[in-house]
Amino acid sequence: MQAVILAGGLGTRLRPITYSRPKALVPLLNRPMILHALDALPAVVDEVIIAASYMVDALERFFSGRRESRRITFVEEEEPLGTGGALRNLEGTLRGRFLALNVDVISSVELEGLVATHKAKGGIGTLALWEVAQPEAYGIVDIDEDGRVQRFLEKPAADEVFSHWINAGAYVFEEALLDRIPEGRPVSLEREIFPVVLSEGVYGLPFQGYWSDAGTLGQYLDATRILLDRQTGSEEAAEIPSEVIPPVAIDPSAHVTGGSVGPYVAIGADSRVTEAHLSRSVLLERAVVEEGAAVVDSLIGAGATIERDALVRECIVGDGASVGIGSQRVAEQVES
């Protein structure tokens, strides 16, 4: 069976981190997002098609240095085509029934069960569904007792909400779906395709556990929290801080001395934290946080420096950027 990883977005909401890498290679717990997607695939998948348009060469270089148990195929879009357009662009590459995943989704959905449900129902598509309290930012789905989708509405207004079950970004489709998608232009599955193929049998599979789409800073940090809560992060480092508040993940090559780290902190390879205070934050590789600095609810890029006594809160600090001595940066994108 083939699986498609939808990785065509520009990652604009995670800039400036995504100026120097595609979103698929932004680390979550010190591993690129796309590897978390590959980890979730069931054993029946023997080929993975990566549909991408931005910095495809970086993705190809990354996988050229790895051994994978499955065949990896890249299909490049000349421009981002949306979820629907990306799939239509794979016509001739896809053969029969296939899985599709959004690259930035972290969830507990059991994909083998999603495939089994799709086979049992016999429709053109099956969607994983997750329940949220505030569904206005998502595509909402109404299903009947048999799980068949009755209505679908993308990003409803508050007075249009008819369900709190949302499209969770994991799908099983029949190849016939490609014929329903217009060719040669961006197409939204959620807005243009799902509503018109309901008569052909679209089903939803609700699941429990956890879900985050990691597309914004807040969601990215939430995905980090989810992963830290569910696996043992490494606390091995050249030097251990005086106070570690778990859960944390510290790469063994990082140097952390004094101060406090945690909760919900991930520190990348060769980073250096000295007498600083970190909480609910991520440091990518080679980041430096100096004495007296505090980093809270933030993502710090590779090779970035937070200098002495600086405060960084709710920020994305780009690769190689610097926050000066005693500076206070709040809710900003800090570029080099």
N, C-alpha and C positions, 0 to 999 in steps of 0.2 A: 504494500500500500504506500502511496505517496502522501507526504505532508508538506504543506506550504507554510513558511514563516513569512508573514507580512511585515516587511521591514522598510517600506518605502518612504516613510515620513521624514521630514527635515529635523524633527526634534526641537522646534523653535522654542518651546516652553522650558527647555532645559539649557538654553543658551546662557552663557558662552561656552559651557562644557562641550556642546555639540558642534562648535565651530571646528574643533580639531579631531572629532571622531563621530561616526554615525551613532544614532541612539542605540542601535543594537549592540554596540561595543562599550556603552557606558556600564561600569561595573556595579553590580549589586552583590554585597558581601564579598568584594574582591574578585568576582567572576563576571564576565560580560553578560548582559541580559540574555543574549541569544543562547548562551549555554544553559541557562535555566529553562528556556523553551525546549531545547533539545532533550534535556533531562526528563522532561514531562512526557515525551512521546512514548506510546506503547510499543512493545516489541514487534508488532505486526508491520510497523513502518520501516521500509528498507531504503527509501530515498527521500531526502529533504530538499525541497526547492526553496531557495531564498529569493524572494521578490523584493528588489531594492532599487533605489534610484539615486541616493545621495551617498557619496564616498564609497561606491561599490568596490573600488580598488583596495580600500582599507579592509573591508570584509574578506576579500579574496586573499590578501596577504595574511590575515589572521588565520584563516583555515588552511592555507598552504603549509603552515608550520605545525599542523596538528594531524594526528591520526584519528579518524572517525570510523565507527563501526558501520555507519550508513553512508551511502553515496550522497554527496553534497553537490547540488546543481545551482548555479546562479543565473537568474534571468533579470536583466537590467531594464528598467523603464527609462525612457528618455526624459520624462518628467513625472513627478508624482501623479498617480492616476486614481488615488483613493482605493478603498477596499475592493470595490467592484471592478474598476478599471485594471487593477493589478492582477486580479484573477483572469479577466478576459485576455490580458497580455500573455497568459500562460497557455492559451489554446495551442494545441500541438505538442505541448510538453506534458500536460496532465493526461492521464489515461484512467478513465473510470472513476470510481468513488475515491474521495480524498479528504484528508483532514486539513484544516486551516487554523492558524493561530496568530493573534496579534503579538508582535515580539515583546511589547512592553507590559504584558499581563503576567502577573504572578498570582497563581490560584491553586486551590486544592481540588479542582475538577479532575475526576478520574476519566482520562481520555479513552481508555479501553471500554469503559461503560458507555461513554458517549457514542462510540462506534457501534456497540452492540444495540443500543437503543435505536439508532438510526436504521440499522438493518431490520430490526423488528417492526418498526413503524412503516417503512417502505416509502417514505416521502422523498422530496427533492432535496431537503436540507433539515438538519437538526442543530439547534443552538444550545449552548450551555447558558443557564440563567442564574443570576445572583440577585439577592434581595437587598435593597438599600433604603434608607430612610428618606433621602432626598433625591428622587430620580430625574430631576429636570435636566441634568447635564448628560443624560444617557439616552439610549434607545429603549423604550419600555415595551413590554411584551405581555399580552393577555393570552392565557392558554385555557383550554377546556379540561374536563376530567381525564381525557385520554392523552393530554399533553400537546394537543394540536394547537398551533398558534391561531388565534382568532383576530387579533389586532396587533399592529406594530406601529409605534410612533417615535420618531427620533427627536430628542431634546424637546419634550413637551413644555408648554407654558404651565404655570402652577394650576390653572383651572382646567387643563387638559389631561391631567394625570389620571389614568384609569388602572394603573398597576404599579407596584414597587419592585417587580421583577425586571431586571435589565439584561440586555445582551452582554454577555461576559467575555466576548472576544475569542471564543473557541467554537469551531463549527465542524460538521461533517456534511459534505455536499456530494451530490451526483454530478458527473461531468456535464449532464444536460443543462445545469444552471448556467454554464458559460454562454449558451446560445441565447439566453434571456438578457445578457448584458450588452449594451451598445459598445461598438468598437471604436477605438481611436480617440477617446476623450476620457477625462476623469469621471468616475461614476461612484456614487455612494451606495453600497449594498443596502445600508440601513434606510436611506431616504427613497431610493429609486427602485430597488429590486425586491426586497422582502415584501413590501406591501402588495406587489403585483403577482407574486408567485404563491401566495397563501393557498390558492385553489389547488395547487399541485402537491400540497402536503408539506408544510413546514412545522416542525415539532420543537418543543422546548424541554430541556432537562434541567430542573432546578437542582442545585447542590448546596451543601453546607460546608463550613470550614473557614476558609479565608479567601480574599480576593483583593487585588489592587492593580491599577493599570499603570502606575509609575510614570505618568506623562508630565506631571508638574513637580516642582520641588516638594510640595506637601505630600503628594502621592508617592513620590520616589522615597521619601523618608519613611512613609507608612509601609511601603514594600520592604524596606530595610528592617523596620521593626518586626514585621510579620516573619521574615526569614530568621532573624535573631531569636525570636521566641520559639522557633521550631527546629533549630539545629544548634549544635554546640559550636560556638565560634572559638577560634584559637586565641588564647590569652598568652601564648608564648611569644616573648620578645627578648631582645638582647638585654633589656633592663625593664623591670616591671614597675609601674607607677605605685606611688604610696597608697593610692586609693583607686580601686577598680570597682565600679558599680555595675554588675552584670544586668542584662547580657551585652557582651561586646565581642568584636572580632578584630584581633590585632595580628597582622601578618608577622610571622616569625622574624623577618628581616627589619622590622620597624624598631626604633629606639624610643622608648617612652620612659621618662624619669620625672618623679615628683608630680605635684598637682593632682588632678582627679580626672578619670575617664569613665563616662557612662552616666546613666544607662543609654542603651541603643546607639552605640558608636561603632563604626567600622573604620579601621586604619589600614591603609594600603602599604605595599612593599616599599622599603627604604625610606619611609617617612620618619620624621623626628619631632617629638613633642617633649618640651622641656618646661617643667613647672607651670603647666597651663591647665585650663579647665575646659573639658569637652563634654557635651551632652547632646543626644539626639542628632548626631551629625555624622558625616562621612568625609574622610580624607582619602583622596586618591593617591597613587604612588608618588613618592618623593616630596610630598607636602611637608612643610615646616611650620610649627606653631611654637612661638618663642615664649619666654618667661612672662608670666602675669597675663597672658592673653586668654580670652574666653571665646569659644566657638559654640553656638547654640542653634539648633534647628537649621543647619546649613550644610552645603555641599562644597567642598574645597577641592579644586582641580589639581591635576598632576603638576608637581614642581612649584606650586603656589606657596607664598610665604605670608604668614600672619605674624607681624612683628610684635615686639614687646608691648604689653599692656593694652593691646587693641581688643575691641569687642566686635564680633561678627555674629549677627543674629538674623535668621531667616534670609540668608543670602546664598547666591550661587557665585563662587569665585572661580574665574576661569583658569585654565592651565597657565602656569608661569606668572600669574598676576601677584601683586603684592599689596597688602593692607598695612599702611605705615604705623609707626610707633604711636601708641595712644589713640589711634583713630577709632571712630565708632561708625560701623556700617550696618544699617538695618534695612531689611527688605529691599536689597539691591542686587543687580547683576554687575559684578566687578570684573572688568576686562583687563587684560595685560596692557 
